[in-house]
Amino acid sequence: MGLFDIKNEIFEDKSVLRETYVPDELPGREEEMYDYRFALEDIKTGDEPNNILVYGETGVGKTVATRRILGALSDAVEDQDDVSFEHVWVNCKDKTSYQATVDTVNELLDFEDRIKGTGHSRSDVLNMLWREIDALDATHVMIVLDEVDSLGTDDSLLYQIPRAKANGHVDTMVGVIGISNNFTFRENISARASSTLKEDEIHFSTYDAPQLQEILSQRAELAFKDGVLDEGLIEYMAAIVAQDTGSARDAIEILRLAGRLARKHQDATVTEEHVREASEQLERVIVEKELYSLPTQYHVLLQSIALLQERGKLPARRKTVYNVYEQVCENIQITPKAQRTIHDKLSQLALKGFLSITEKNKGESGGKYWEYDLEINPETVNEVLDDVDRLSNVREETTLSQFS
């Protein structure tokens, strides 16, 4: 028997559990798909496209619904002589409007012709974009800006694209689909961008347990061999994910990981124990990803709290946390922020689930104060922070006496 001659008694088709898979039907999203079709139907009749903003938490179907509706629209106009449709997909995560414009241009160019992210003026990049849009030779183009809230107040691209035809930059009718996890995104864009968009808004709520059960059943039927999922497993998974995040992405990933664990252990069926282990794995990955993405000041603050935890000093009052934070700032040679700013950042870390805040009351003489504690695995925090260049040696270089 060869080293890789391993029987696969679990999976039939793992690809349907991947994030890139687009199902024919989207359970629990019938109303949102109707709203999407209504917002885009003007393209099919040859009219100017509407601009659309799509809101919802991570994993609630925004991306897959957008891919599904754009594919359906392409199919619907394929045989029309008077309408031709194309779309461009750009992820705006951690980008400025300028960088997102460069990425949009590059999506339209052959690989060998792609431009660098620096060295071009904003107007030159926009002119390249208009040229490449018209080169598509389509009557209608929709530009999808995924994670559009990352652009922040730098919303010039949102202003420019919907006005491209009216301003004579292109002959093509162009619209925008902005996808955002931030429900307050529209409040943060400029008045000119907001008035230019005049968008339709589509809100995706989190999934409930019956909806997740339907989604998981749909994927499991295609992904797994008959009889390998324990009875009631889908219902169990749907219930725990609905209580936690309501995210179909999380539920499907837990299902995939649970199947892999069963196969790794050469078990005949996928059980609740596999699901629990898979859920812990996913939670760790999500936490690590979120920790890595935090700005420097949050990393320094978390390092301060991790040091207190390591020395048995948690829960700790805000003043204690701030004193340690100042010491870490001194060790890595950065300027500490004001106490009020750090208080706000502690609150943000609590909202993300990284910290707990407990209000304490010493009575009439002592007044109120707050204590902070770490809510996530300290090992995970330390592993991530050890990878941050400025903080890699802080734990070794900080002595206990500094916190006495």
Order of alpha helices (4+ residues) and beta strands (2+ residues): alpha-beta-alpha-beta-alpha-alpha-beta-alpha-beta-alpha-alpha-beta-alpha-alpha-alpha-alpha-alpha-beta-alpha-alpha-beta-beta-alpha-alpha
